[in-house]
Amino acid sequence: MSTYQESQPSRLAKATKGIQWNSWSICAATVLAGLIAQTFFAPGPAHKPNPSIESCLGKVCAGRSDCVQFPSKKDAGEATWMAPFNLGRTVTPAAIVRPKDAQEIASVVRCAAKHGVKVQATAGSHGWG
Protein backbone atom coordinates (compact mmCIF):
# COMPACT_ATOMS: atom_id res chain seq x y z
CA MET A 1 0.00 0.00 0.00
CA SER A 2 1.45 3.37 -0.96
CA THR A 3 0.91 6.64 0.86
CA TYR A 4 -0.55 9.77 -0.70
CA GLN A 5 2.84 11.49 -0.76
CA GLU A 6 4.42 8.67 -2.71
CA SER A 7 1.71 8.63 -5.35
CA GLN A 8 1.32 12.39 -5.89
CA PRO A 9 4.15 14.83 -6.66
CA SER A 10 4.37 17.84 -4.32
CA ARG A 11 3.17 21.28 -5.35
CA LEU A 12 6.77 22.46 -5.39
CA ALA A 13 7.75 19.63 -7.72
CA LYS A 14 4.85 20.51 -10.04
CA ALA A 15 5.63 24.24 -9.98
CA THR A 16 9.33 23.78 -10.69
CA LYS A 17 9.03 20.99 -13.24
CA GLY A 18 11.47 21.62 -16.06
CA ILE A 19 13.45 24.32 -14.22
CA GLN A 20 17.13 23.62 -13.94
CA TRP A 21 18.42 24.87 -10.63
CA ASN A 22 21.96 26.19 -10.57
CA SER A 23 23.67 28.32 -7.93
CA TRP A 24 22.50 31.61 -9.50
CA SER A 25 18.86 30.61 -9.73
CA ILE A 26 18.91 29.29 -6.15
CA CYS A 27 20.49 32.57 -4.99
CA ALA A 28 17.93 34.63 -6.92
CA ALA A 29 15.04 32.59 -5.51
CA THR A 30 16.42 33.01 -1.99
CA VAL A 31 16.78 36.78 -2.38
CA LEU A 32 13.28 37.05 -3.84
CA ALA A 33 11.83 35.00 -0.98
CA GLY A 34 13.66 37.23 1.52
CA LEU A 35 12.33 40.42 -0.06
CA ILE A 36 8.81 39.06 -0.09
CA ALA A 37 9.10 37.98 3.56
CA GLN A 38 10.54 41.37 4.55
CA THR A 39 7.66 43.14 2.81
CA PHE A 40 4.93 41.13 4.48
CA PHE A 41 6.50 40.27 7.83
CA ALA A 42 8.64 43.33 8.65
CA PRO A 43 8.02 44.59 12.17
CA GLY A 44 6.20 47.85 12.57
CA PRO A 45 6.58 50.40 15.30
CA ALA A 46 7.13 48.89 18.74
CA HIS A 47 4.52 51.24 20.18
CA LYS A 48 2.25 53.72 18.54
CA PRO A 49 2.04 56.74 20.78
CA ASN A 50 -1.42 57.52 22.04
CA PRO A 51 -2.59 61.11 22.09
CA SER A 52 -2.24 61.37 25.86
CA ILE A 53 1.50 60.43 25.86
CA GLU A 54 2.02 62.84 22.97
CA SER A 55 0.38 65.69 24.86
CA CYS A 56 2.26 64.78 28.05
CA LEU A 57 5.62 64.86 26.24
CA GLY A 58 4.56 68.04 24.46
CA LYS A 59 3.99 69.70 27.83
CA VAL A 60 7.37 68.51 29.10
CA CYS A 61 9.09 69.94 26.02
CA ALA A 62 7.09 73.19 26.22
CA GLY A 63 6.75 73.36 22.43
CA ARG A 64 10.49 73.09 21.65
CA SER A 65 10.87 71.51 18.21
CA ASP A 66 14.25 69.99 19.12
CA CYS A 67 12.83 68.05 22.08
CA VAL A 68 10.54 65.24 20.83
CA GLN A 69 9.83 63.30 17.62
CA PHE A 70 7.20 60.62 16.96
CA PRO A 71 8.54 58.27 14.24
CA SER A 72 5.22 56.44 13.74
CA LYS A 73 3.33 59.61 12.76
CA LYS A 74 2.52 59.76 9.06
CA ASP A 75 3.71 63.34 8.64
CA ALA A 76 6.94 62.78 10.59
CA GLY A 77 8.34 60.19 8.21
CA GLU A 78 11.47 58.54 9.56
CA ALA A 79 12.77 60.14 12.71
CA THR A 80 15.78 62.12 11.56
CA TRP A 81 17.43 61.83 14.97
CA MET A 82 17.51 58.05 14.73
CA ALA A 83 18.08 57.20 11.06
CA PRO A 84 21.79 58.10 10.63
CA PHE A 85 22.93 55.79 13.43
CA ASN A 86 20.63 52.79 13.12
CA LEU A 87 20.42 51.68 9.51
CA GLY A 88 20.05 48.04 10.54
CA ARG A 89 17.49 48.50 13.33
CA THR A 90 14.37 46.37 13.42
CA VAL A 91 12.21 48.35 15.83
CA THR A 92 10.85 51.85 15.88
CA PRO A 93 10.34 53.67 19.18
CA ALA A 94 7.07 55.39 20.02
CA ALA A 95 8.90 58.66 20.67
CA ILE A 96 12.41 60.02 20.68
CA VAL A 97 13.05 62.67 23.31
CA ARG A 98 16.07 64.93 23.77
CA PRO A 99 15.68 66.40 27.25
CA LYS A 100 17.79 69.44 28.09
CA ASP A 101 18.25 68.80 31.82
CA ALA A 102 17.64 66.37 34.69
CA GLN A 103 14.23 67.87 35.42
CA GLU A 104 13.05 67.14 31.86
CA ILE A 105 14.45 63.60 32.10
CA ALA A 106 12.42 63.01 35.27
CA SER A 107 9.30 64.45 33.65
CA VAL A 108 9.70 62.24 30.56
CA VAL A 109 10.10 59.13 32.75
CA ARG A 110 6.98 60.13 34.72
CA CYS A 111 4.99 60.53 31.47
CA ALA A 112 6.14 57.12 30.25
CA ALA A 113 5.29 55.44 33.57
CA LYS A 114 1.88 57.12 33.70
CA HIS A 115 1.00 55.84 30.20
CA GLY A 116 2.64 52.41 30.45
CA VAL A 117 5.41 53.08 27.90
CA LYS A 118 8.85 51.55 28.36
CA VAL A 119 11.87 53.85 28.37
CA GLN A 120 15.25 53.08 26.76
CA ALA A 121 18.00 55.60 27.43
CA THR A 122 20.71 55.84 24.76
CA ALA A 123 23.78 57.94 24.16
CA GLY A 124 23.58 59.27 20.61
CA SER A 125 21.27 56.38 19.61
CA HIS A 126 24.16 53.98 19.06
CA GLY A 127 22.78 51.52 21.61
CA TRP A 128 19.22 51.29 20.29
CA GLY A 129 17.94 48.01 18.87
DSSP file (Angstrom, degrees, kcal/mol; ACC not computed):
  #  RESIDUE AA STRUCTURE BP1 BP2  ACC     N-H-->O    O-->H-N    N-H-->O    O-->H-N    TCO  KAPPA ALPHA  PHI   PSI    X-CA   Y-CA   Z-CA
    1    1 A M              0   0    0      0, 0.0     2,-0.3     0, 0.0     0, 0.0   0.000 360.0 360.0 360.0 129.6    0.0    0.0    0.0
    2    2 A S        -     0   0    0      1,-0.1     2,-0.1     2,-0.0     0, 0.0  -0.695 360.0-122.4-100.3 153.1    1.5    3.4   -1.0
    3    3 A T     >  -     0   0    0     -2,-0.3     4,-1.4     1,-0.1     3,-0.2  -0.417  28.0-106.6 -86.7 167.8    0.9    6.6    0.9
    4    4 A Y  H  > S+     0   0    0      1,-0.2     4,-2.0     2,-0.2     3,-0.1   0.888 118.5  55.3 -60.1 -41.5   -0.6    9.8   -0.7
    5    5 A Q  H  4 S+     0   0    0      1,-0.2    -1,-0.2     2,-0.2     5,-0.1   0.844 106.7  50.4 -64.9 -33.4    2.8   11.5   -0.8
    6    6 A E  H  4 S+     0   0    0     -3,-0.2    -1,-0.2     1,-0.2    -2,-0.2   0.846 114.4  43.3 -72.7 -32.6    4.4    8.7   -2.7
    7    7 A S  H  < S+     0   0    0     -4,-1.4    -2,-0.2    -3,-0.1    -1,-0.2   0.754 112.7  52.4 -87.2 -24.3    1.7    8.6   -5.4
    8    8 A Q  S  < S-     0   0    0     -4,-2.0    -1,-0.1    -5,-0.2     2,-0.1  -0.937  81.0-126.5-116.3 131.3    1.3   12.4   -5.9
    9    9 A P        -     0   0    0      0, 0.0    -3,-0.1     0, 0.0    -2,-0.0  -0.428  37.5-103.3 -69.3 151.3    4.2   14.8   -6.7
   10   10 A S     >  -     0   0    0      1,-0.1     4,-2.1    -2,-0.1     5,-0.2  -0.216  25.7-110.8 -69.8 163.5    4.4   17.8   -4.3
   11   11 A R  H  > S+     0   0    0      1,-0.2     4,-2.9     2,-0.2     5,-0.2   0.885 120.5  53.5 -61.7 -38.7    3.2   21.3   -5.3
   12   12 A L  H  > S+     0   0    0      1,-0.2     4,-2.1     2,-0.2    -1,-0.2   0.915 107.5  50.1 -63.2 -42.2    6.8   22.5   -5.4
   13   13 A A  H  4 S+     0   0    0      1,-0.2     4,-0.2     2,-0.2    -1,-0.2   0.892 113.4  46.4 -63.4 -39.3    7.7   19.6   -7.7
   14   14 A K  H >< S+     0   0    0     -4,-2.1     3,-0.9     1,-0.2    -2,-0.2   0.919 113.4  48.4 -67.5 -43.4    4.9   20.5  -10.0
   15   15 A A  H 3< S+     0   0    0     -4,-2.9    -2,-0.2     1,-0.2    -1,-0.2   0.821 117.8  40.1 -68.2 -31.2    5.6   24.2  -10.0
   16   16 A T  T >< S+     0   0    0     -4,-2.1     3,-2.1    -5,-0.2    -1,-0.2   0.249  80.0 138.6-104.1  12.9    9.3   23.8  -10.7
   17   17 A K  T <  S+     0   0    0     -3,-0.9     3,-0.1     1,-0.3    -3,-0.1  -0.389  76.7  13.2 -60.7 127.1    9.0   21.0  -13.2
   18   18 A G  T 3  S+     0   0    0      1,-0.3     2,-0.5    -2,-0.1    -1,-0.3   0.335  95.2 124.0  89.5  -6.7   11.5   21.6  -16.1
   19   19 A I    <   -     0   0    0     -3,-2.1     2,-0.7     2,-0.0    -1,-0.3  -0.751  54.1-144.3 -88.5 128.7   13.4   24.3  -14.2
   20   20 A Q        -     0   0    0     -2,-0.5     2,-0.7    -3,-0.1     5,-0.1  -0.830  14.5-146.6 -93.4 121.1   17.1   23.6  -13.9
   21   21 A W        +     0   0    0     -2,-0.7     2,-0.2     4,-0.1    -2,-0.0  -0.780  26.4 164.3 -93.9 117.2   18.4   24.9  -10.6
   22   22 A N     >  -     0   0    0     -2,-0.7     4,-2.3     1,-0.0     5,-0.2  -0.649  55.6 -87.9-116.3-178.3   22.0   26.2  -10.6
   23   23 A S  H  > S+     0   0    0     -2,-0.2     4,-2.1     1,-0.2     5,-0.1   0.852 125.3  50.8 -62.9 -34.3   23.7   28.3   -7.9
   24   24 A W  H  > S+     0   0    0      2,-0.2     4,-2.7     1,-0.2    -1,-0.2   0.913 111.2  46.3 -70.3 -41.8   22.5   31.6   -9.5
   25   25 A S  H  > S+     0   0    0      2,-0.2     4,-2.3     1,-0.2    -2,-0.2   0.875 113.1  50.0 -69.8 -34.8   18.9   30.6   -9.7
   26   26 A I  H  X S+     0   0    0     -4,-2.3     4,-2.2     2,-0.2    -1,-0.2   0.919 112.6  47.8 -66.2 -42.5   18.9   29.3   -6.2
   27   27 A C  H  X S+     0   0    0     -4,-2.1     4,-2.6    -5,-0.2    -2,-0.2   0.925 112.5  48.5 -62.5 -45.5   20.5   32.6   -5.0
   28   28 A A  H  X S+     0   0    0     -4,-2.7     4,-2.5     1,-0.2    -2,-0.2   0.899 111.7  49.3 -63.2 -41.1   17.9   34.6   -6.9
   29   29 A A  H  X S+     0   0    0     -4,-2.3     4,-2.4     2,-0.2    -1,-0.2   0.884 111.4  50.0 -65.6 -38.0   15.0   32.6   -5.5
   30   30 A T  H  X S+     0   0    0     -4,-2.2     4,-2.3     2,-0.2    -2,-0.2   0.924 111.8  47.0 -66.2 -44.6   16.4   33.0   -2.0
   31   31 A V  H  X S+     0   0    0     -4,-2.6     4,-2.5     2,-0.2    -2,-0.2   0.915 113.0  49.5 -63.1 -43.2   16.8   36.8   -2.4
   32   32 A L  H  X S+     0   0    0     -4,-2.5     4,-2.4     1,-0.2    -2,-0.2   0.920 110.9  49.3 -62.2 -44.1   13.3   37.1   -3.8
   33   33 A A  H  X S+     0   0    0     -4,-2.4     4,-2.5     1,-0.2    -1,-0.2   0.897 111.2  50.7 -62.3 -39.7   11.8   35.0   -1.0
   34   34 A G  H  X S+     0   0    0     -4,-2.3     4,-2.6     2,-0.2    -2,-0.2   0.904 110.4  48.3 -64.0 -42.3   13.7   37.2    1.5
   35   35 A L  H  X S+     0   0    0     -4,-2.5     4,-2.0     2,-0.2    -2,-0.2   0.898 112.6  48.5 -65.9 -39.8   12.3   40.4   -0.1
   36   36 A I  H  X S+     0   0    0     -4,-2.4     4,-2.2     2,-0.2     5,-0.2   0.935 113.0  47.7 -64.7 -45.0    8.8   39.1   -0.1
   37   37 A A  H  X S+     0   0    0     -4,-2.5     4,-2.9     1,-0.2    -2,-0.2   0.899 111.2  51.1 -62.6 -40.7    9.1   38.0    3.6
   38   38 A Q  H  X S+     0   0    0     -4,-2.6     4,-1.0     1,-0.2    -1,-0.2   0.879 110.2  50.6 -64.5 -37.1   10.5   41.4    4.5
   39   39 A T  H  < S+     0   0    0     -4,-2.0    -2,-0.2    -5,-0.2    -1,-0.2   0.918 121.9  30.1 -66.2 -44.1    7.7   43.1    2.8
   40   40 A F  H  < S+     0   0    0     -4,-2.2    -2,-0.2     1,-0.1    -1,-0.2   0.750 130.0  33.9 -90.6 -24.6    4.9   41.1    4.5
   41   41 A F  H  < S+     0   0    0     -4,-2.9    -3,-0.2    -5,-0.2    -2,-0.2   0.290  78.2 130.7-117.5  10.1    6.5   40.3    7.8
   42   42 A A     <  -     0   0    0     -4,-1.0     2,-0.1    -5,-0.2    -4,-0.0  -0.400  63.7-109.3 -64.8 138.5    8.6   43.3    8.6
   43   43 A P        -     0   0    0      0, 0.0     3,-0.1     0, 0.0    -1,-0.1  -0.405  31.1-149.0 -70.2 145.4    8.0   44.6   12.2
   44   44 A G        -     0   0    0      1,-0.3    48,-0.5    -2,-0.1    28,-0.0  -0.106  49.4 -37.9 -93.4-162.9    6.2   47.9   12.6
   45   45 A P  B     -a   92   0A   0      0, 0.0    -1,-0.3     0, 0.0     3,-0.2  -0.318  50.3-133.2 -60.1 141.7    6.6   50.4   15.3
   46   46 A A  S    S+     0   0    0     46,-2.5     2,-0.4     1,-0.3    -2,-0.1   0.909  90.9   4.7 -62.8 -41.5    7.1   48.9   18.7
   47   47 A H        -     0   0    0     45,-0.7    -1,-0.3    70,-0.0    25,-0.2  -0.997  67.1-141.4-142.9 136.8    4.5   51.2   20.2
   48   48 A K        -     0   0    0     -2,-0.4    46,-0.1    -3,-0.2     2,-0.1  -0.891  35.1-119.0 -94.8 125.7    2.3   53.7   18.5
   49   49 A P        -     0   0    0      0, 0.0    21,-0.0     0, 0.0    -2,-0.0  -0.376  22.9-137.6 -66.2 138.6    2.0   56.7   20.8
   50   50 A N    >>  -     0   0    0      1,-0.1     4,-2.1    65,-0.1     3,-0.6  -0.596  26.9-105.8 -89.7 159.8   -1.4   57.5   22.0
   51   51 A P  H 3> S+     0   0    0      0, 0.0     4,-2.5     0, 0.0     5,-0.2   0.818 117.7  57.6 -56.2 -32.0   -2.6   61.1   22.1
   52   52 A S  H 3> S+     0   0    0      2,-0.2     4,-2.1     1,-0.2     5,-0.1   0.895 107.6  45.4 -70.3 -37.5   -2.2   61.4   25.9
   53   53 A I  H <> S+     0   0    0     -3,-0.6     4,-2.7     2,-0.2     5,-0.2   0.880 112.9  53.0 -69.6 -36.2    1.5   60.4   25.9
   54   54 A E  H  X S+     0   0    0     -4,-2.1     4,-2.2     2,-0.2    -2,-0.2   0.934 111.8  43.9 -62.6 -45.2    2.0   62.8   23.0
   55   55 A S  H  X S+     0   0    0     -4,-2.5     4,-2.0     2,-0.2    -1,-0.2   0.883 112.8  52.9 -68.7 -35.9    0.4   65.7   24.9
   56   56 A C  H  X S+     0   0    0     -4,-2.1     4,-1.9     2,-0.2    -2,-0.2   0.941 112.9  43.0 -63.3 -46.8    2.3   64.8   28.0
   57   57 A L  H  X S+     0   0    0     -4,-2.7     4,-2.4     1,-0.2    -1,-0.2   0.849 110.7  57.1 -67.9 -32.9    5.6   64.9   26.2
   58   58 A G  H  X>S+     0   0    0     -4,-2.2     5,-1.2    -5,-0.2     4,-0.7   0.883 107.2  48.2 -62.5 -38.3    4.6   68.0   24.5
   59   59 A K  H  <5S+     0   0    0     -4,-2.0     3,-0.4     2,-0.2    -2,-0.2   0.893 110.2  51.5 -68.8 -39.7    4.0   69.7   27.8
   60   60 A V  H  <5S+     0   0    0     -4,-1.9    -2,-0.2     1,-0.2    -1,-0.2   0.918 113.5  44.5 -61.5 -42.7    7.4   68.5   29.1
   61   61 A C  H ><5S-     0   0    0     -4,-2.4     3,-2.1    -5,-0.1    -1,-0.2   0.567  98.9-141.5 -81.0  -8.4    9.1   69.9   26.0
   62   62 A A  T 3<5 -     0   0    0     -4,-0.7    -3,-0.2    -3,-0.4    -4,-0.1   0.839  68.1 -53.9  50.6  39.7    7.1   73.2   26.2
   63   63 A G  T 3 <S+     0   0    0     -5,-1.2     2,-0.3     1,-0.2    -1,-0.3   0.494  91.4 152.4  80.0   3.1    6.7   73.4   22.4
   64   64 A R    X>  -     0   0    0     -3,-2.1     3,-1.2    -6,-0.2     4,-0.6  -0.533  38.0-151.2 -69.1 126.8   10.5   73.1   21.6
   65   65 A S  T 34 S+     0   0    0     -2,-0.3    -1,-0.2     1,-0.3     3,-0.1   0.703  93.1  58.0 -72.7 -19.0   10.9   71.5   18.2
   66   66 A D  T 34 S+     0   0    0      1,-0.1    -1,-0.3    -5,-0.1     3,-0.1   0.184  95.9  69.0 -94.9  18.2   14.2   70.0   19.1
   67   67 A C  T <4 S+     0   0    0     -3,-1.2    31,-3.4     1,-0.3     2,-0.4   0.846  99.8  17.6-105.5 -43.5   12.8   68.0   22.1
   68   68 A V  E  <  -B   97   0B   0     -4,-0.6     2,-0.3    29,-0.2    -1,-0.3  -0.991  50.1-176.8-140.5 142.1   10.5   65.2   20.8
   69   69 A Q  E     -B   96   0B   0     27,-2.2    27,-2.7    -2,-0.4    10,-0.1  -0.977  15.6-151.0-131.4 148.4    9.8   63.3   17.6
   70   70 A F    >   -     0   0    0     -2,-0.3     3,-1.7    25,-0.2     6,-0.2  -0.884   8.7-169.8-118.9  96.2    7.2   60.6   17.0
   71   71 A P  T 3  S+     0   0    0      0, 0.0    -1,-0.1     0, 0.0    23,-0.1   0.755  81.8  59.5 -60.4 -26.9    8.5   58.3   14.2
   72   72 A S  T 3  S+     0   0    0     22,-0.4     2,-0.2    21,-0.3     6,-0.1   0.577  79.4 107.0 -82.4  -7.5    5.2   56.4   13.7
   73   73 A K  S X> S-     0   0    0     -3,-1.7     4,-1.0     1,-0.1     3,-0.6  -0.495  73.0-132.9 -71.0 139.1    3.3   59.6   12.8
   74   74 A K  T 34 S+     0   0    0      1,-0.2     3,-0.5    -2,-0.2    -1,-0.1   0.891 104.9  46.0 -59.6 -42.8    2.5   59.8    9.1
   75   75 A D  T 34 S+     0   0    0      1,-0.2    -1,-0.2     2,-0.1    -2,-0.0   0.643 105.2  61.9 -78.5 -13.9    3.7   63.3    8.6
   76   76 A A  T <4 S-     0   0    0     -3,-0.6    -1,-0.2    -6,-0.2     4,-0.2   0.750  80.8-171.6 -82.8 -23.6    6.9   62.8   10.6
   77   77 A G     <  -     0   0    0     -4,-1.0     2,-0.4    -3,-0.5    -1,-0.2  -0.392  58.2  -8.0  64.2-146.6    8.3   60.2    8.2
   78   78 A E  S    S-     0   0    0      1,-0.1     2,-0.4    -6,-0.1    -6,-0.1  -0.669  86.5-104.7 -82.1 135.2   11.5   58.5    9.6
   79   79 A A    >>  -     0   0    0     -2,-0.4     4,-2.1     1,-0.2     3,-1.2  -0.442  26.6-152.5 -62.4 117.4   12.8   60.1   12.7
   80   80 A T  T 34 S+     0   0    0     -2,-0.4    -1,-0.2     1,-0.3    -2,-0.0   0.717  91.4  60.9 -68.8 -20.2   15.8   62.1   11.6
   81   81 A W  T 34 S+     0   0    0      1,-0.1    -1,-0.3     2,-0.1     4,-0.1   0.726 114.2  34.4 -76.1 -20.5   17.4   61.8   15.0
   82   82 A M  T X> S+     0   0    0     -3,-1.2     4,-1.2     2,-0.1     3,-1.1   0.796 100.4  73.6-103.9 -36.0   17.5   58.1   14.7
   83   83 A A  T 3< S+     0   0    0     -4,-2.1     3,-0.4     1,-0.2    -3,-0.1   0.834  89.3  56.3 -57.5 -44.0   18.1   57.2   11.1
   84   84 A P  T 34 S+     0   0    0      0, 0.0     3,-0.2     0, 0.0    -1,-0.2   0.788 115.8  36.8 -63.3 -25.2   21.8   58.1   10.6
   85   85 A F  T <4 S+     0   0    0     -3,-1.1    -2,-0.2     1,-0.2     3,-0.2   0.652 116.9  46.9-100.4 -17.4   22.9   55.8   13.4
   86   86 A N    ><  +     0   0    0     -4,-1.2     3,-1.4    -3,-0.4    -1,-0.2  -0.428  53.3 146.8-129.0  58.6   20.6   52.8   13.1
   87   87 A L  T 3  S+     0   0    0      1,-0.3    -1,-0.1    -3,-0.2    -4,-0.1   0.770  81.2  45.0 -66.9 -24.3   20.4   51.7    9.5
   88   88 A G  T 3  S+     0   0    0     -3,-0.2    -1,-0.3     2,-0.0    -2,-0.1   0.234  83.9 130.2-103.0  14.5   20.1   48.0   10.5
   89   89 A R    <   -     0   0    0     -3,-1.4    40,-0.1     1,-0.1     3,-0.0  -0.278  40.8-163.8 -70.7 155.4   17.5   48.5   13.3
   90   90 A T        +     0   0    0     39,-0.2     2,-0.3   -48,-0.0    -1,-0.1   0.404  67.0  59.2-118.0  -1.0   14.4   46.4   13.4
   91   91 A V        -     0   0    0    -46,-0.0    -2,-0.0   -45,-0.0   -47,-0.0  -0.908  62.8-148.3-127.3 157.0   12.2   48.4   15.8
   92   92 A T  B     -a   45   0A   0    -48,-0.5   -46,-2.5    -2,-0.3   -45,-0.7  -0.991  21.6-130.0-124.2 126.4   10.9   51.9   15.9
   93   93 A P        -     0   0    0      0, 0.0   -21,-0.3     0, 0.0     3,-0.1  -0.316  15.0-125.1 -71.9 158.1   10.3   53.7   19.2
   94   94 A A  S    S-     0   0    0      1,-0.3   -22,-0.4   -23,-0.1     2,-0.3   0.869  91.3  -1.3 -67.7 -37.2    7.1   55.4   20.0
   95   95 A A        -     0   0    0    -25,-0.2     2,-0.5   -24,-0.1    -1,-0.3  -0.992  58.4-145.6-152.5 151.1    8.9   58.7   20.7
   96   96 A I  E     -B   69   0B   0    -27,-2.7   -27,-2.2    -2,-0.3     2,-0.4  -0.991  24.4-170.6-120.1 123.3   12.4   60.0   20.7
   97   97 A V  E     -B   68   0B   0     -2,-0.5   -29,-0.2   -29,-0.2   -30,-0.1  -0.935  18.5-166.3-120.9 136.8   13.0   62.7   23.3
   98   98 A R        -     0   0    0    -31,-3.4     2,-0.1    -2,-0.4   -30,-0.1  -0.790  19.9-164.2-117.3  84.6   16.1   64.9   23.8
   99   99 A P        -     0   0    0      0, 0.0     3,-0.1     0, 0.0   -38,-0.0  -0.376  14.3-148.3 -70.7 149.7   15.7   66.4   27.2
  100  100 A K  S    S+     0   0    0      1,-0.1     2,-0.3    -2,-0.1   -39,-0.0   0.704  72.3   5.4 -91.6 -21.0   17.8   69.4   28.1
  101  101 A D  S  > S-     0   0    0      1,-0.1     4,-2.0     0, 0.0     3,-0.2  -0.915  82.9 -88.0-153.3 177.5   18.3   68.8   31.8
  102  102 A A  H  > S+     0   0    0     -2,-0.3     4,-2.4     1,-0.2     5,-0.2   0.832 120.9  58.0 -62.9 -33.9   17.6   66.4   34.7
  103  103 A Q  H  > S+     0   0    0      1,-0.2     4,-2.0     2,-0.2    -1,-0.2   0.913 107.4  46.6 -64.5 -42.1   14.2   67.9   35.4
  104  104 A E  H  > S+     0   0    0     -3,-0.2     4,-2.6     2,-0.2    -2,-0.2   0.883 109.8  54.6 -66.5 -37.7   13.0   67.1   31.9
  105  105 A I  H  X S+     0   0    0     -4,-2.0     4,-2.4     1,-0.2    -2,-0.2   0.946 109.6  47.1 -59.3 -47.6   14.5   63.6   32.1
  106  106 A A  H  X S+     0   0    0     -4,-2.4     4,-2.1     1,-0.2    -1,-0.2   0.889 112.1  50.2 -61.6 -40.0   12.4   63.0   35.3
  107  107 A S  H  X S+     0   0    0     -4,-2.0     4,-2.3     2,-0.2    -1,-0.2   0.892 109.8  50.2 -66.9 -39.5    9.3   64.5   33.6
  108  108 A V  H  X S+     0   0    0     -4,-2.6     4,-2.5     2,-0.2    -2,-0.2   0.921 110.9  49.2 -63.9 -44.2    9.7   62.2   30.6
  109  109 A V  H  X S+     0   0    0     -4,-2.4     4,-2.5     1,-0.2    -2,-0.2   0.891 110.5  51.2 -63.2 -39.5   10.1   59.1   32.7
  110  110 A R  H  X S+     0   0    0     -4,-2.1     4,-2.6     2,-0.2    -1,-0.2   0.919 109.8  49.8 -63.5 -43.0    7.0   60.1   34.7
  111  111 A C  H  X S+     0   0    0     -4,-2.3     4,-1.7     2,-0.2    -2,-0.2   0.937 112.1  47.9 -59.6 -46.5    5.0   60.5   31.5
  112  112 A A  H  <>S+     0   0    0     -4,-2.5     5,-2.8     1,-0.2     4,-0.5   0.919 113.3  47.0 -62.2 -44.6    6.1   57.1   30.3
  113  113 A A  H ><5S+     0   0    0     -4,-2.5     3,-0.8     1,-0.2    -1,-0.2   0.903 110.1  53.3 -64.0 -41.5    5.3   55.4   33.6
  114  114 A K  H 3<5S+     0   0    0     -4,-2.6    -1,-0.2     1,-0.2    -2,-0.2   0.843 117.2  37.4 -61.9 -34.6    1.9   57.1   33.7
  115  115 A H  T 3<5S-     0   0    0     -4,-1.7    -1,-0.2    -5,-0.2    -2,-0.2   0.296 113.3-112.1-105.0   8.3    1.0   55.8   30.2
  116  116 A G  T < 5 +     0   0    0     -3,-0.8     2,-0.5    -4,-0.5    -3,-0.2   0.824  65.8 145.2  69.7  32.7    2.6   52.4   30.5
  117  117 A V      < -     0   0    0     -5,-2.8    -1,-0.2    -6,-0.2    -2,-0.1  -0.887  47.1-125.3-106.3 132.0    5.4   53.1   27.9
  118  118 A K        -     0   0    0     -2,-0.5     2,-0.4    -5,-0.0    -5,-0.0  -0.417  21.0-140.9 -73.4 150.8    8.9   51.6   28.4
  119  119 A V        -     0   0    0     -2,-0.1     2,-0.5     2,-0.0    -1,-0.0  -0.935  15.4-173.4-115.7 135.3   11.9   53.9   28.4
  120  120 A Q        -     0   0    0     -2,-0.4     2,-0.3     2,-0.0     8,-0.0  -0.954  13.5-153.0-127.7 111.2   15.2   53.1   26.8
  121  121 A A        +     0   0    0     -2,-0.5     2,-0.3     6,-0.0    -2,-0.0  -0.660  20.2 176.8 -82.5 136.8   18.0   55.6   27.4
  122  122 A T        -     0   0    0     -2,-0.3     2,-0.7     4,-0.0    -2,-0.0  -0.946  31.6-129.9-136.2 158.8   20.7   55.8   24.8
  123  123 A A  S >  S-     0   0    0     -2,-0.3     3,-1.0     1,-0.1     4,-0.1  -0.897  94.9 -23.5-108.8 100.7   23.8   57.9   24.2
  124  124 A G  T 3  S-     0   0    0     -2,-0.7    -1,-0.1     1,-0.2   -39,-0.0   0.655 107.3 -82.7  72.4  14.7   23.6   59.3   20.6
  125  125 A S  T >  S+     0   0    0      1,-0.1     3,-0.7   -39,-0.0    -1,-0.2   0.547 100.4 121.8  68.2  10.7   21.3   56.4   19.6
  126  126 A H  T <  S+     0   0    0     -3,-1.0    -2,-0.1     1,-0.2    -1,-0.1   0.746  72.8  50.5 -74.3 -20.9   24.2   54.0   19.1
  127  127 A G  T 3  S+     0   0    0     -4,-0.1    -1,-0.2     2,-0.0     2,-0.1   0.435  83.3 114.7 -96.4   0.4   22.8   51.5   21.6
  128  128 A W    <         0   0    0     -3,-0.7    -6,-0.0     1,-0.2    -7,-0.0  -0.450 360.0 360.0 -74.5 142.3   19.2   51.3   20.3
  129  129 A G              0   0    0     -2,-0.1    -1,-0.2   -40,-0.1   -39,-0.2   0.425 360.0 360.0 109.4 360.0   17.9   48.0   18.9
